[in-house]
Every structure is written in structure tokens, then in C-alpha cells.
Amino acid sequence: MSSRISSMLKALVLALTLGFLSGPALAEPGIDAHPVVNINQAGEEELAEALDGVGSVTAKAIVEYRRENGAFDSPEALGQVAGVGPATIENNRERIRTD
């Protein structure tokens, strides 16, 4: 291998290594890695994307329940929706907003 190719490969490896190492250091502080969703306003797609363990069928059930029964007053109220159990609520507690 010529010295020019060897130098280029070393430079590439160095650039990639620095890129991986500096990624987290460049992230903005205070940005939550988990999305927050208002369960009284979100549509089906947003609910399914934001909440762990909630797919399109359960998201649709949440929206339909809300339409028929009014706004949720707490994250625990999601337990009234078919397909949403205590584990789903607990796993998403930090993501759920009702205001």
C-alpha cells in the first residue's frame, strides 16, 4: 500500500473515531430522550410513536375512549382503555401529560 493511501486511511479512521467520541459531547444539555405526549390532545399516530407498548390499535382505542368519555384527568385514567394496563402506564409515566 502506498504511503499516500495509508495516510488517507489513517486520517479517515481518526475522523470517524473523533466523530463517534464527540457526538454525545455535542448534544444539547437538558433535552429529554423520551418524547412527552398530551394524551388529551394527541392523535393516534403521535400516541403510538410516543408511548412504549402502545401500537396503532391501542392508540386508536385511546382516542375513541377520549372522544366518548372526555379528557383523561390523570395517567392512571388510561387504565380504563382496553389494552392499557398498569405496566404500560408505569413505563410511560414520565411521558404522559394531561394538561
C-alpha positions in Angstrom: 0.0 0.0 0.0 1.4 3.4 -0.9 2.1 5.9 1.8 -0.5 8.3 0.4 -3.3 5.7 0.7 -2.0 4.7 4.2 -2.1 8.3 5.3 -5.6 8.8 3.9 -6.9 5.7 5.7 -5.3 6.8 9.0 -7.0 10.2 8.5 -10.3 8.6 7.8 -10.1 6.3 10.9 -9.1 9.3 13.0 -12.0 11.4 11.7 -14.5 8.6 12.3 -13.2 8.0 15.8 -13.4 11.6 16.7 -16.9 11.9 15.3 -18.2 9.0 17.4 -16.5 10.3 20.5 -17.6 13.8 20.2 -21.3 13.0 19.3 -22.6 12.8 22.9 -20.4 15.8 24.0 -22.1 18.0 21.4 -25.7 17.0 22.4 -27.7 19.8 23.9 -28.0 19.5 27.7 -31.4 19.2 29.1 -33.0 17.5 26.1 -35.2 14.7 27.2 -34.5 11.5 25.3 -38.2 10.4 25.7 -41.0 12.2 23.9 -43.8 13.8 26.1 -47.3 13.5 24.9 -50.5 15.1 26.0 -53.0 12.2 26.0 -55.9 14.6 25.8 -54.8 16.2 22.5 -52.6 13.7 20.7 -53.8 11.7 17.7 -53.4 8.0 17.1 -50.0 8.3 15.3 -48.5 10.5 18.0 -49.6 8.3 20.8 -48.3 5.2 19.1 -44.9 6.8 18.5 -44.5 8.4 21.9 -45.7 5.7 24.3 -43.9 2.4 24.8 -46.1 -0.6 24.5 -48.8 1.3 22.6 -49.3 0.4 19.0 -51.8 1.6 16.4 -54.7 -0.5 17.8 -54.3 0.7 21.3 -53.7 4.3 20.2 -57.0 4.2 18.3 -58.7 2.8 21.4 -57.3 5.7 23.5 -58.6 8.3 21.0 -62.0 6.6 20.8 -62.3 6.4 24.6 -61.4 10.1 24.9 -63.9 11.0 22.3 -66.7 9.1 24.1 -65.8 9.8 27.7 -64.0 13.1 27.7 -60.5 14.1 28.8 -58.3 12.0 31.0 -57.6 13.5 34.4 -54.5 11.5 35.2 -52.2 9.0 33.6 -53.9 6.3 35.7 -57.2 7.0 33.8 -55.6 5.4 30.8 -56.2 2.1 32.6 -59.9 2.4 31.6 -58.9 1.9 27.9 -58.8 -1.7 26.7 -55.2 -2.7 26.0 -53.7 -0.3 28.5 -52.6 -1.9 31.8 -50.7 -0.8 34.9 -47.3 -1.7 33.3 -47.9 0.4 30.3 -48.9 3.4 32.5 -45.9 3.0 34.7 -43.5 2.6 31.8 -44.7 5.8 30.3 -45.5 7.9 33.4 -42.7 10.4 32.6 -44.0 10.8 29.0 -47.7 11.3 29.8 -49.2 14.8 30.2 -52.9 15.6 30.7 -52.8 19.4 30.7 
